[in-house]
Amino acid sequence: MPSAAEPQADDHALVAALAAESQALGGVFEPERDCWRVVHRHVHGMLPSEYDIRDVPEDLYLAVLAACRAEL
């Protein structure tokens, strides 16, 4: 069972907010990359650097990606 501190993919407000953030990063919108970047920032407190390989919750990433794709 996930702890209360772990982000939840079923939190629709969180998923929607992260999806909006990913679309607002600037530049050419690349859904897979940009969604991963905002989930990384949400979980780790900063956008990833070039060599940052820390994990992000896959279920949250996939939920944000699906929300972005639904908007396109």
CHARMM internal coordinates of N, CA and C (Angstrom, degrees):
IC EDIT
DIST 1 N 1 CA 1.4487
DIST 1 CA 1 C 1.5312
ANGL 1 N 1 CA 1 C 108.66
DIST 1 C 2 N 1.3558
ANGL 1 CA 1 C 2 N 117.77
DIHE 1 N 1 CA 1 C 2 N 129.70
DIST 2 N 2 CA 1.4600
ANGL 1 C 2 N 2 CA 119.94
DIHE 1 CA 1 C 2 N 2 CA -179.44
DIST 2 CA 2 C 1.5122
ANGL 2 N 2 CA 2 C 111.65
DIHE 1 C 2 N 2 CA 2 C -67.98
DIST 2 C 3 N 1.3241
ANGL 2 CA 2 C 3 N 114.86
DIHE 2 N 2 CA 2 C 3 N 150.05
DIST 3 N 3 CA 1.4569
ANGL 2 C 3 N 3 CA 118.75
DIHE 2 CA 2 C 3 N 3 CA 177.59
DIST 3 CA 3 C 1.5180
ANGL 3 N 3 CA 3 C 109.35
DIHE 2 C 3 N 3 CA 3 C -78.34
DIST 3 C 4 N 1.3058
ANGL 3 CA 3 C 4 N 116.45
DIHE 3 N 3 CA 3 C 4 N 166.94
DIST 4 N 4 CA 1.4604
ANGL 3 C 4 N 4 CA 121.66
DIHE 3 CA 3 C 4 N 4 CA -179.12
DIST 4 CA 4 C 1.5174
ANGL 4 N 4 CA 4 C 111.63
DIHE 3 C 4 N 4 CA 4 C -65.65
DIST 4 C 5 N 1.3392
ANGL 4 CA 4 C 5 N 117.50
DIHE 4 N 4 CA 4 C 5 N -22.38
DIST 5 N 5 CA 1.4634
ANGL 4 C 5 N 5 CA 121.16
DIHE 4 CA 4 C 5 N 5 CA -178.25
DIST 5 CA 5 C 1.5278
ANGL 5 N 5 CA 5 C 112.50
DIHE 4 C 5 N 5 CA 5 C -80.37
DIST 5 C 6 N 1.3321
ANGL 5 CA 5 C 6 N 118.08
DIHE 5 N 5 CA 5 C 6 N -18.46
DIST 6 N 6 CA 1.4569
ANGL 5 C 6 N 6 CA 120.59
DIHE 5 CA 5 C 6 N 6 CA -178.05
DIST 6 CA 6 C 1.5271
ANGL 6 N 6 CA 6 C 109.95
DIHE 5 C 6 N 6 CA 6 C -77.42
DIST 6 C 7 N 1.3478
ANGL 6 CA 6 C 7 N 117.16
DIHE 6 N 6 CA 6 C 7 N 136.24
DIST 7 N 7 CA 1.4529
ANGL 6 C 7 N 7 CA 119.57
DIHE 6 CA 6 C 7 N 7 CA 177.60
DIST 7 CA 7 C 1.5213
ANGL 7 N 7 CA 7 C 110.64
DIHE 6 C 7 N 7 CA 7 C -66.06
DIST 7 C 8 N 1.3030
ANGL 7 CA 7 C 8 N 116.61
DIHE 7 N 7 CA 7 C 8 N 143.96
DIST 8 N 8 CA 1.4488
ANGL 7 C 8 N 8 CA 121.50
DIHE 7 CA 7 C 8 N 8 CA -176.35
DIST 8 CA 8 C 1.5235
ANGL 8 N 8 CA 8 C 111.05
DIHE 7 C 8 N 8 CA 8 C -112.38
DIST 8 C 9 N 1.3255
ANGL 8 CA 8 C 9 N 116.84
DIHE 8 N 8 CA 8 C 9 N 130.54
DIST 9 N 9 CA 1.4546
ANGL 8 C 9 N 9 CA 121.83
DIHE 8 CA 8 C 9 N 9 CA 179.37
DIST 9 CA 9 C 1.5197
ANGL 9 N 9 CA 9 C 111.19
DIHE 8 C 9 N 9 CA 9 C -69.45
DIST 9 C 10 N 1.3364
ANGL 9 CA 9 C 10 N 117.89
DIHE 9 N 9 CA 9 C 10 N -18.63
DIST 10 N 10 CA 1.4626
ANGL 9 C 10 N 10 CA 119.56
DIHE 9 CA 9 C 10 N 10 CA 179.61
DIST 10 CA 10 C 1.5313
ANGL 10 N 10 CA 10 C 112.14
DIHE 9 C 10 N 10 CA 10 C -90.05
DIST 10 C 11 N 1.3141
ANGL 10 CA 10 C 11 N 117.73
DIHE 10 N 10 CA 10 C 11 N 5.52
DIST 11 N 11 CA 1.4654
ANGL 10 C 11 N 11 CA 122.65
DIHE 10 CA 10 C 11 N 11 CA 174.22
DIST 11 CA 11 C 1.5249
ANGL 11 N 11 CA 11 C 106.72
DIHE 10 C 11 N 11 CA 11 C -85.11
DIST 11 C 12 N 1.3347
ANGL 11 CA 11 C 12 N 116.13
DIHE 11 N 11 CA 11 C 12 N 95.25
DIST 12 N 12 CA 1.4623
ANGL 11 C 12 N 12 CA 121.55
DIHE 11 CA 11 C 12 N 12 CA -172.42
DIST 12 CA 12 C 1.5216
ANGL 12 N 12 CA 12 C 112.67
DIHE 11 C 12 N 12 CA 12 C -62.37
DIST 12 C 13 N 1.3049
ANGL 12 CA 12 C 13 N 118.05
DIHE 12 N 12 CA 12 C 13 N -36.21
DIST 13 N 13 CA 1.4652
ANGL 12 C 13 N 13 CA 120.38
DIHE 12 CA 12 C 13 N 13 CA 179.04
DIST 13 CA 13 C 1.5200
ANGL 13 N 13 CA 13 C 110.56
DIHE 12 C 13 N 13 CA 13 C -66.07
DIST 13 C 14 N 1.3238
ANGL 13 CA 13 C 14 N 117.34
DIHE 13 N 13 CA 13 C 14 N -41.73
DIST 14 N 14 CA 1.4583
ANGL 13 C 14 N 14 CA 121.49
DIHE 13 CA 13 C 14 N 14 CA 178.34
DIST 14 CA 14 C 1.5215
ANGL 14 N 14 CA 14 C 110.34
DIHE 13 C 14 N 14 CA 14 C -64.33
DIST 14 C 15 N 1.3141
ANGL 14 CA 14 C 15 N 117.45
DIHE 14 N 14 CA 14 C 15 N -46.81
DIST 15 N 15 CA 1.4636
ANGL 14 C 15 N 15 CA 121.56
DIHE 14 CA 14 C 15 N 15 CA -179.69
DIST 15 CA 15 C 1.5215
ANGL 15 N 15 CA 15 C 110.28
DIHE 14 C 15 N 15 CA 15 C -60.72
DIST 15 C 16 N 1.3274
ANGL 15 CA 15 C 16 N 117.45
DIHE 15 N 15 CA 15 C 16 N -44.36
DIST 16 N 16 CA 1.4660
ANGL 15 C 16 N 16 CA 121.29
DIHE 15 CA 15 C 16 N 16 CA -179.99
DIST 16 CA 16 C 1.5244
ANGL 16 N 16 CA 16 C 110.94
DIHE 15 C 16 N 16 CA 16 C -64.33
DIST 16 C 17 N 1.3185
ANGL 16 CA 16 C 17 N 117.39
DIHE 16 N 16 CA 16 C 17 N -41.37
DIST 17 N 17 CA 1.4679
ANGL 16 C 17 N 17 CA 120.82
DIHE 16 CA 16 C 17 N 17 CA 179.64
DIST 17 CA 17 C 1.5229
ANGL 17 N 17 CA 17 C 110.97
DIHE 16 C 17 N 17 CA 17 C -65.44
DIST 17 C 18 N 1.3242
ANGL 17 CA 17 C 18 N 117.44
DIHE 17 N 17 CA 17 C 18 N -42.63
DIST 18 N 18 CA 1.4594
ANGL 17 C 18 N 18 CA 120.34
DIHE 17 CA 17 C 18 N 18 CA 178.99
DIST 18 CA 18 C 1.5268
ANGL 18 N 18 CA 18 C 111.20
DIHE 17 C 18 N 18 CA 18 C -67.94
DIST 18 C 19 N 1.3175
ANGL 18 CA 18 C 19 N 117.38
DIHE 18 N 18 CA 18 C 19 N -36.62
DIST 19 N 19 CA 1.4685
ANGL 18 C 19 N 19 CA 120.72
DIHE 18 CA 18 C 19 N 19 CA 176.87
DIST 19 CA 19 C 1.5255
ANGL 19 N 19 CA 19 C 109.97
DIHE 18 C 19 N 19 CA 19 C -62.62
DIST 19 C 20 N 1.3205
ANGL 19 CA 19 C 20 N 117.34
DIHE 19 N 19 CA 19 C 20 N -43.72
DIST 20 N 20 CA 1.4684
ANGL 19 C 20 N 20 CA 121.10
DIHE 19 CA 19 C 20 N 20 CA 178.19
DIST 20 CA 20 C 1.5275
ANGL 20 N 20 CA 20 C 110.66
DIHE 19 C 20 N 20 CA 20 C -63.75
DIST 20 C 21 N 1.3255
ANGL 20 CA 20 C 21 N 117.20
DIHE 20 N 20 CA 20 C 21 N -41.15
DIST 21 N 21 CA 1.4661
ANGL 20 C 21 N 21 CA 120.86
DIHE 20 CA 20 C 21 N 21 CA 177.91
DIST 21 CA 21 C 1.5220
ANGL 21 N 21 CA 21 C 110.89
DIHE 20 C 21 N 21 CA 21 C -61.71
DIST 21 C 22 N 1.3182
ANGL 21 CA 21 C 22 N 117.22
DIHE 21 N 21 CA 21 C 22 N -40.84
DIST 22 N 22 CA 1.4602
ANGL 21 C 22 N 22 CA 119.84
DIHE 21 CA 21 C 22 N 22 CA -177.66
DIST 22 CA 22 C 1.5203
ANGL 22 N 22 CA 22 C 110.93
DIHE 21 C 22 N 22 CA 22 C -64.84
DIST 22 C 23 N 1.3135
ANGL 22 CA 22 C 23 N 117.03
DIHE 22 N 22 CA 22 C 23 N -34.39
DIST 23 N 23 CA 1.4582
ANGL 22 C 23 N 23 CA 121.01
DIHE 22 CA 22 C 23 N 23 CA -179.92
DIST 23 CA 23 C 1.5243
ANGL 23 N 23 CA 23 C 111.46
DIHE 22 C 23 N 23 CA 23 C -77.34
DIST 23 C 24 N 1.3165
ANGL 23 CA 23 C 24 N 117.72
DIHE 23 N 23 CA 23 C 24 N -16.63
DIST 24 N 24 CA 1.4613
ANGL 23 C 24 N 24 CA 121.94
DIHE 23 CA 23 C 24 N 24 CA -177.55
DIST 24 CA 24 C 1.5285
ANGL 24 N 24 CA 24 C 112.91
DIHE 23 C 24 N 24 CA 24 C -100.84
DIST 24 C 25 N 1.3263
ANGL 24 CA 24 C 25 N 118.32
DIHE 24 N 24 CA 24 C 25 N 8.48
DIST 25 N 25 CA 1.4627
ANGL 24 C 25 N 25 CA 120.07
DIHE 24 CA 24 C 25 N 25 CA -177.51
DIST 25 CA 25 C 1.5233
ANGL 25 N 25 CA 25 C 112.46
DIHE 24 C 25 N 25 CA 25 C -66.47
DIST 25 C 26 N 1.2890
ANGL 25 CA 25 C 26 N 117.65
DIHE 25 N 25 CA 25 C 26 N -24.41
DIST 26 N 26 CA 1.4594
ANGL 25 C 26 N 26 CA 120.68
DIHE 25 CA 25 C 26 N 26 CA -179.34
DIST 26 CA 26 C 1.5073
ANGL 26 N 26 CA 26 C 111.36
DIHE 25 C 26 N 26 CA 26 C 98.31
DIST 26 C 27 N 1.3048
ANGL 26 CA 26 C 27 N 115.33
DIHE 26 N 26 CA 26 C 27 N 161.73
DIST 27 N 27 CA 1.4546
ANGL 26 C 27 N 27 CA 120.54
DIHE 26 CA 26 C 27 N 27 CA -178.18
DIST 27 CA 27 C 1.5176
ANGL 27 N 27 CA 27 C 110.28
DIHE 26 C 27 N 27 CA 27 C 76.82
DIST 27 C 28 N 1.3138
ANGL 27 CA 27 C 28 N 115.29
DIHE 27 N 27 CA 27 C 28 N -164.88
DIST 28 N 28 CA 1.4598
ANGL 27 C 28 N 28 CA 121.43
DIHE 27 CA 27 C 28 N 28 CA 178.83
DIST 28 CA 28 C 1.5252
ANGL 28 N 28 CA 28 C 107.71
DIHE 27 C 28 N 28 CA 28 C -73.47
DIST 28 C 29 N 1.3301
ANGL 28 CA 28 C 29 N 116.58
DIHE 28 N 28 CA 28 C 29 N 127.24
DIST 29 N 29 CA 1.4593
ANGL 28 C 29 N 29 CA 120.57
DIHE 28 CA 28 C 29 N 29 CA -178.86
DIST 29 CA 29 C 1.5165
ANGL 29 N 29 CA 29 C 109.64
DIHE 28 C 29 N 29 CA 29 C -73.96
DIST 29 C 30 N 1.3258
ANGL 29 CA 29 C 30 N 116.04
DIHE 29 N 29 CA 29 C 30 N 118.17
DIST 30 N 30 CA 1.4636
ANGL 29 C 30 N 30 CA 123.80
DIHE 29 CA 29 C 30 N 30 CA 175.51
DIST 30 CA 30 C 1.5277
ANGL 30 N 30 CA 30 C 106.12
DIHE 29 C 30 N 30 CA 30 C -116.61
DIST 30 C 31 N 1.3315
ANGL 30 CA 30 C 31 N 118.32
DIHE 30 N 30 CA 30 C 31 N 97.34
DIST 31 N 31 CA 1.4686
ANGL 30 C 31 N 31 CA 121.00
DIHE 30 CA 30 C 31 N 31 CA -170.55
DIST 31 CA 31 C 1.5284
ANGL 31 N 31 CA 31 C 114.91
DIHE 30 C 31 N 31 CA 31 C -51.17
DIST 31 C 32 N 1.3256
ANGL 31 CA 31 C 32 N 118.32
DIHE 31 N 31 CA 31 C 32 N -48.80
DIST 32 N 32 CA 1.4672
ANGL 31 C 32 N 32 CA 119.87
DIHE 31 CA 31 C 32 N 32 CA -176.17
DIST 32 CA 32 C 1.5231
ANGL 32 N 32 CA 32 C 110.79
DIHE 31 C 32 N 32 CA 32 C -62.44
DIST 32 C 33 N 1.3043
ANGL 32 CA 32 C 33 N 116.24
DIHE 32 N 32 CA 32 C 33 N -46.42
DIST 33 N 33 CA 1.4708
ANGL 32 C 33 N 33 CA 121.08
DIHE 32 CA 32 C 33 N 33 CA -178.04
DIST 33 CA 33 C 1.5271
ANGL 33 N 33 CA 33 C 111.51
DIHE 32 C 33 N 33 CA 33 C -69.44
DIST 33 C 34 N 1.3238
ANGL 33 CA 33 C 34 N 116.28
DIHE 33 N 33 CA 33 C 34 N -48.40
DIST 34 N 34 CA 1.4547
ANGL 33 C 34 N 34 CA 119.57
DIHE 33 CA 33 C 34 N 34 CA -174.93
DIST 34 CA 34 C 1.5303
ANGL 34 N 34 CA 34 C 112.78
DIHE 33 C 34 N 34 CA 34 C -68.86
DIST 34 C 35 N 1.3167
ANGL 34 CA 34 C 35 N 117.06
DIHE 34 N 34 CA 34 C 35 N -36.22
DIST 35 N 35 CA 1.4715
ANGL 34 C 35 N 35 CA 119.44
DIHE 34 CA 34 C 35 N 35 CA 176.65
DIST 35 CA 35 C 1.5210
ANGL 35 N 35 CA 35 C 110.38
DIHE 34 C 35 N 35 CA 35 C -65.70
DIST 35 C 36 N 1.3411
ANGL 35 CA 35 C 36 N 116.74
DIHE 35 N 35 CA 35 C 36 N -42.18
DIST 36 N 36 CA 1.4620
ANGL 35 C 36 N 36 CA 120.01
DIHE 35 CA 35 C 36 N 36 CA 177.78
DIST 36 CA 36 C 1.5238
ANGL 36 N 36 CA 36 C 110.22
DIHE 35 C 36 N 36 CA 36 C -61.63
DIST 36 C 37 N 1.3372
ANGL 36 CA 36 C 37 N 117.19
DIHE 36 N 36 CA 36 C 37 N -40.64
DIST 37 N 37 CA 1.4680
ANGL 36 C 37 N 37 CA 120.91
DIHE 36 CA 36 C 37 N 37 CA -178.54
DIST 37 CA 37 C 1.5293
ANGL 37 N 37 CA 37 C 111.64
DIHE 36 C 37 N 37 CA 37 C -62.80
DIST 37 C 38 N 1.3441
ANGL 37 CA 37 C 38 N 118.22
DIHE 37 N 37 CA 37 C 38 N -44.11
DIST 38 N 38 CA 1.4678
ANGL 37 C 38 N 38 CA 118.59
DIHE 37 CA 37 C 38 N 38 CA -178.07
DIST 38 CA 38 C 1.5210
ANGL 38 N 38 CA 38 C 111.69
DIHE 37 C 38 N 38 CA 38 C -72.98
DIST 38 C 39 N 1.3236
ANGL 38 CA 38 C 39 N 117.70
DIHE 38 N 38 CA 38 C 39 N -33.02
DIST 39 N 39 CA 1.4707
ANGL 38 C 39 N 39 CA 119.45
DIHE 38 CA 38 C 39 N 39 CA 175.59
DIST 39 CA 39 C 1.5290
ANGL 39 N 39 CA 39 C 108.83
DIHE 38 C 39 N 39 CA 39 C -66.80
DIST 39 C 40 N 1.3179
ANGL 39 CA 39 C 40 N 117.40
DIHE 39 N 39 CA 39 C 40 N -40.11
DIST 40 N 40 CA 1.4678
ANGL 39 C 40 N 40 CA 121.46
DIHE 39 CA 39 C 40 N 40 CA 176.72
DIST 40 CA 40 C 1.5248
ANGL 40 N 40 CA 40 C 109.63
DIHE 39 C 40 N 40 CA 40 C -59.48
DIST 40 C 41 N 1.3380
ANGL 40 CA 40 C 41 N 117.02
DIHE 40 N 40 CA 40 C 41 N -46.11
DIST 41 N 41 CA 1.4635
ANGL 40 C 41 N 41 CA 119.91
DIHE 40 CA 40 C 41 N 41 CA 179.77
DIST 41 CA 41 C 1.5294
ANGL 41 N 41 CA 41 C 111.00
DIHE 40 C 41 N 41 CA 41 C -63.27
DIST 41 C 42 N 1.3202
ANGL 41 CA 41 C 42 N 116.77
DIHE 41 N 41 CA 41 C 42 N -39.53
DIST 42 N 42 CA 1.4665
ANGL 41 C 42 N 42 CA 120.42
DIHE 41 CA 41 C 42 N 42 CA 179.21
DIST 42 CA 42 C 1.5294
ANGL 42 N 42 CA 42 C 111.06
DIHE 41 C 42 N 42 CA 42 C -63.07
DIST 42 C 43 N 1.3239
ANGL 42 CA 42 C 43 N 116.54
DIHE 42 N 42 CA 42 C 43 N -41.98
DIST 43 N 43 CA 1.4637
ANGL 42 C 43 N 43 CA 121.06
DIHE 42 CA 42 C 43 N 43 CA -175.44
DIST 43 CA 43 C 1.5292
ANGL 43 N 43 CA 43 C 112.46
DIHE 42 C 43 N 43 CA 43 C -80.31
DIST 43 C 44 N 1.3451
ANGL 43 CA 43 C 44 N 117.04
DIHE 43 N 43 CA 43 C 44 N -42.71
DIST 44 N 44 CA 1.4623
ANGL 43 C 44 N 44 CA 121.04
DIHE 43 CA 43 C 44 N 44 CA -171.81
DIST 44 CA 44 C 1.5283
ANGL 44 N 44 CA 44 C 114.22
DIHE 43 C 44 N 44 CA 44 C -105.37
DIST 44 C 45 N 1.3345
ANGL 44 CA 44 C 45 N 117.41
DIHE 44 N 44 CA 44 C 45 N -5.52
DIST 45 N 45 CA 1.4577
ANGL 44 C 45 N 45 CA 120.49
DIHE 44 CA 44 C 45 N 45 CA 175.63
DIST 45 CA 45 C 1.5127
ANGL 45 N 45 CA 45 C 115.80
DIHE 44 C 45 N 45 CA 45 C 86.44
DIST 45 C 46 N 1.3342
ANGL 45 CA 45 C 46 N 117.45
DIHE 45 N 45 CA 45 C 46 N 3.30
DIST 46 N 46 CA 1.4668
ANGL 45 C 46 N 46 CA 120.68
DIHE 45 CA 45 C 46 N 46 CA 178.74
DIST 46 CA 46 C 1.5200
ANGL 46 N 46 CA 46 C 109.43
DIHE 45 C 46 N 46 CA 46 C -157.80
DIST 46 C 47 N 1.3370
ANGL 46 CA 46 C 47 N 114.36
DIHE 46 N 46 CA 46 C 47 N 154.15
DIST 47 N 47 CA 1.4583
ANGL 46 C 47 N 47 CA 117.93
DIHE 46 CA 46 C 47 N 47 CA 173.26
DIST 47 CA 47 C 1.5214
ANGL 47 N 47 CA 47 C 108.07
DIHE 46 C 47 N 47 CA 47 C -65.72
DIST 47 C 48 N 1.3240
ANGL 47 CA 47 C 48 N 117.52
DIHE 47 N 47 CA 47 C 48 N 150.68
DIST 48 N 48 CA 1.4599
ANGL 47 C 48 N 48 CA 119.74
DIHE 47 CA 47 C 48 N 48 CA -178.42
DIST 48 CA 48 C 1.5210
ANGL 48 N 48 CA 48 C 111.78
DIHE 47 C 48 N 48 CA 48 C -70.77
DIST 48 C 49 N 1.3162
ANGL 48 CA 48 C 49 N 115.43
DIHE 48 N 48 CA 48 C 49 N 147.50
DIST 49 N 49 CA 1.4598
ANGL 48 C 49 N 49 CA 120.32
DIHE 48 CA 48 C 49 N 49 CA 171.84
DIST 49 CA 49 C 1.5274
ANGL 49 N 49 CA 49 C 107.36
DIHE 48 C 49 N 49 CA 49 C -84.72
DIST 49 C 50 N 1.2995
ANGL 49 CA 49 C 50 N 116.38
DIHE 49 N 49 CA 49 C 50 N 178.31
DIST 50 N 50 CA 1.4611
ANGL 49 C 50 N 50 CA 120.82
DIHE 49 CA 49 C 50 N 50 CA -176.69
DIST 50 CA 50 C 1.5237
ANGL 50 N 50 CA 50 C 112.35
DIHE 49 C 50 N 50 CA 50 C -58.70
DIST 50 C 51 N 1.3093
ANGL 50 CA 50 C 51 N 117.48
DIHE 50 N 50 CA 50 C 51 N -35.27
DIST 51 N 51 CA 1.4631
ANGL 50 C 51 N 51 CA 120.96
DIHE 50 CA 50 C 51 N 51 CA -175.31
DIST 51 CA 51 C 1.5289
ANGL 51 N 51 CA 51 C 113.26
DIHE 50 C 51 N 51 CA 51 C -108.52
DIST 51 C 52 N 1.3067
ANGL 51 CA 51 C 52 N 116.89
DIHE 51 N 51 CA 51 C 52 N 16.07
DIST 52 N 52 CA 1.4624
ANGL 51 C 52 N 52 CA 121.28
DIHE 51 CA 51 C 52 N 52 CA -178.37
DIST 52 CA 52 C 1.5213
ANGL 52 N 52 CA 52 C 109.56
DIHE 51 C 52 N 52 CA 52 C -78.17
DIST 52 C 53 N 1.3134
ANGL 52 CA 52 C 53 N 116.66
DIHE 52 N 52 CA 52 C 53 N 117.31
DIST 53 N 53 CA 1.4625
ANGL 52 C 53 N 53 CA 120.52
DIHE 52 CA 52 C 53 N 53 CA -177.26
DIST 53 CA 53 C 1.5270
ANGL 53 N 53 CA 53 C 112.07
DIHE 52 C 53 N 53 CA 53 C -117.49
DIST 53 C 54 N 1.3177
ANGL 53 CA 53 C 54 N 116.60
DIHE 53 N 53 CA 53 C 54 N 19.84
DIST 54 N 54 CA 1.4614
ANGL 53 C 54 N 54 CA 118.26
DIHE 53 CA 53 C 54 N 54 CA 179.15
DIST 54 CA 54 C 1.5231
ANGL 54 N 54 CA 54 C 109.94
DIHE 53 C 54 N 54 CA 54 C -64.19
DIST 54 C 55 N 1.3143
ANGL 54 CA 54 C 55 N 114.45
DIHE 54 N 54 CA 54 C 55 N 144.95
DIST 55 N 55 CA 1.4613
ANGL 54 C 55 N 55 CA 120.58
DIHE 54 CA 54 C 55 N 55 CA -179.29
DIST 55 CA 55 C 1.5178
ANGL 55 N 55 CA 55 C 111.80
DIHE 54 C 55 N 55 CA 55 C -72.13
DIST 55 C 56 N 1.3222
ANGL 55 CA 55 C 56 N 114.04
DIHE 55 N 55 CA 55 C 56 N 154.01
DIST 56 N 56 CA 1.4613
ANGL 55 C 56 N 56 CA 121.72
DIHE 55 CA 55 C 56 N 56 CA 169.26
DIST 56 CA 56 C 1.5266
ANGL 56 N 56 CA 56 C 106.28
DIHE 55 C 56 N 56 CA 56 C -124.85
DIST 56 C 57 N 1.3259
ANGL 56 CA 56 C 57 N 117.89
DIHE 56 N 56 CA 56 C 57 N 155.20
DIST 57 N 57 CA 1.4672
ANGL 56 C 57 N 57 CA 119.82
DIHE 56 CA 56 C 57 N 57 CA 178.69
DIST 57 CA 57 C 1.5341
ANGL 57 N 57 CA 57 C 110.36
DIHE 56 C 57 N 57 CA 57 C -62.97
DIST 57 C 58 N 1.3128
ANGL 57 CA 57 C 58 N 115.87
DIHE 57 N 57 CA 57 C 58 N 117.91
DIST 58 N 58 CA 1.4625
ANGL 57 C 58 N 58 CA 120.02
DIHE 57 CA 57 C 58 N 58 CA -175.44
DIST 58 CA 58 C 1.5215
ANGL 58 N 58 CA 58 C 112.28
DIHE 57 C 58 N 58 CA 58 C -61.41
DIST 58 C 59 N 1.3417
ANGL 58 CA 58 C 59 N 117.19
DIHE 58 N 58 CA 58 C 59 N -38.95
DIST 59 N 59 CA 1.4630
ANGL 58 C 59 N 59 CA 118.99
DIHE 58 CA 58 C 59 N 59 CA -178.68
DIST 59 CA 59 C 1.5291
ANGL 59 N 59 CA 59 C 111.40
DIHE 58 C 59 N 59 CA 59 C -64.87
DIST 59 C 60 N 1.3300
ANGL 59 CA 59 C 60 N 117.45
DIHE 59 N 59 CA 59 C 60 N -36.54
DIST 60 N 60 CA 1.4591
ANGL 59 C 60 N 60 CA 120.66
DIHE 59 CA 59 C 60 N 60 CA 177.59
DIST 60 CA 60 C 1.5267
ANGL 60 N 60 CA 60 C 110.13
DIHE 59 C 60 N 60 CA 60 C -69.49
DIST 60 C 61 N 1.3251
ANGL 60 CA 60 C 61 N 117.00
DIHE 60 N 60 CA 60 C 61 N -45.16
DIST 61 N 61 CA 1.4674
ANGL 60 C 61 N 61 CA 120.71
DIHE 60 CA 60 C 61 N 61 CA 178.14
DIST 61 CA 61 C 1.5262
ANGL 61 N 61 CA 61 C 110.62
DIHE 60 C 61 N 61 CA 61 C -57.57
DIST 61 C 62 N 1.3233
ANGL 61 CA 61 C 62 N 117.83
DIHE 61 N 61 CA 61 C 62 N -47.63
DIST 62 N 62 CA 1.4655
ANGL 61 C 62 N 62 CA 121.33
DIHE 61 CA 61 C 62 N 62 CA -178.53
DIST 62 CA 62 C 1.5313
ANGL 62 N 62 CA 62 C 111.69
DIHE 61 C 62 N 62 CA 62 C -65.06
DIST 62 C 63 N 1.3196
ANGL 62 CA 62 C 63 N 117.58
DIHE 62 N 62 CA 62 C 63 N -35.42
DIST 63 N 63 CA 1.4680
ANGL 62 C 63 N 63 CA 120.76
DIHE 62 CA 62 C 63 N 63 CA 177.63
DIST 63 CA 63 C 1.5250
ANGL 63 N 63 CA 63 C 110.58
DIHE 62 C 63 N 63 CA 63 C -67.06
DIST 63 C 64 N 1.3253
ANGL 63 CA 63 C 64 N 117.16
DIHE 63 N 63 CA 63 C 64 N -41.91
DIST 64 N 64 CA 1.4725
ANGL 63 C 64 N 64 CA 121.15
DIHE 63 CA 63 C 64 N 64 CA 178.42
DIST 64 CA 64 C 1.5331
ANGL 64 N 64 CA 64 C 109.45
DIHE 63 C 64 N 64 CA 64 C -65.92
DIST 64 C 65 N 1.3036
ANGL 64 CA 64 C 65 N 117.25
DIHE 64 N 64 CA 64 C 65 N -43.52
DIST 65 N 65 CA 1.4611
ANGL 64 C 65 N 65 CA 121.19
DIHE 64 CA 64 C 65 N 65 CA 178.78
DIST 65 CA 65 C 1.5216
ANGL 65 N 65 CA 65 C 111.01
DIHE 64 C 65 N 65 CA 65 C -61.16
DIST 65 C 66 N 1.3115
ANGL 65 CA 65 C 66 N 117.55
DIHE 65 N 65 CA 65 C 66 N -44.00
DIST 66 N 66 CA 1.4653
ANGL 65 C 66 N 66 CA 121.27
DIHE 65 CA 65 C 66 N 66 CA 178.47
DIST 66 CA 66 C 1.5333
ANGL 66 N 66 CA 66 C 110.88
DIHE 65 C 66 N 66 CA 66 C -62.54
DIST 66 C 67 N 1.3336
ANGL 66 CA 66 C 67 N 117.03
DIHE 66 N 66 CA 66 C 67 N -39.76
DIST 67 N 67 CA 1.4590
ANGL 66 C 67 N 67 CA 120.57
DIHE 66 CA 66 C 67 N 67 CA 178.74
DIST 67 CA 67 C 1.5278
ANGL 67 N 67 CA 67 C 110.44
DIHE 66 C 67 N 67 CA 67 C -65.06
DIST 67 C 68 N 1.3072
ANGL 67 CA 67 C 68 N 117.70
DIHE 67 N 67 CA 67 C 68 N -39.81
DIST 68 N 68 CA 1.4767
ANGL 67 C 68 N 68 CA 121.13
DIHE 67 CA 67 C 68 N 68 CA 177.96
DIST 68 CA 68 C 1.5138
ANGL 68 N 68 CA 68 C 110.58
DIHE 67 C 68 N 68 CA 68 C -65.19
DIST 68 C 69 N 1.2936
ANGL 68 CA 68 C 69 N 116.43
DIHE 68 N 68 CA 68 C 69 N -45.03
DIST 69 N 69 CA 1.4632
ANGL 68 C 69 N 69 CA 120.12
DIHE 68 CA 68 C 69 N 69 CA -179.48
DIST 69 CA 69 C 1.5208
ANGL 69 N 69 CA 69 C 111.75
DIHE 68 C 69 N 69 CA 69 C -64.59
DIST 69 C 70 N 1.3142
ANGL 69 CA 69 C 70 N 117.26
DIHE 69 N 69 CA 69 C 70 N -32.71
DIST 70 N 70 CA 1.4724
ANGL 69 C 70 N 70 CA 120.94
DIHE 69 CA 69 C 70 N 70 CA 178.54
DIST 70 CA 70 C 1.5218
ANGL 70 N 70 CA 70 C 110.62
DIHE 69 C 70 N 70 CA 70 C -67.78
DIST 70 C 71 N 1.3459
ANGL 70 CA 70 C 71 N 117.04
DIHE 70 N 70 CA 70 C 71 N -27.76
DIST 71 N 71 CA 1.4517
ANGL 70 C 71 N 71 CA 121.79
DIHE 70 CA 70 C 71 N 71 CA 179.91
DIST 71 CA 71 C 1.5194
ANGL 71 N 71 CA 71 C 112.45
DIHE 70 C 71 N 71 CA 71 C -79.16
DIST 71 C 72 N 1.3368
ANGL 71 CA 71 C 72 N 117.94
DIHE 71 N 71 CA 71 C 72 N -23.44
DIST 72 N 72 CA 1.4667
ANGL 71 C 72 N 72 CA 121.02
DIHE 71 CA 71 C 72 N 72 CA -175.60
DIST 72 CA 72 C 1.4976
ANGL 72 N 72 CA 72 C 112.78
DIHE 71 C 72 N 72 CA 72 C -71.87
END
COOR INIT
IC SEED 1 N 1 CA 1 C
IC BUILD
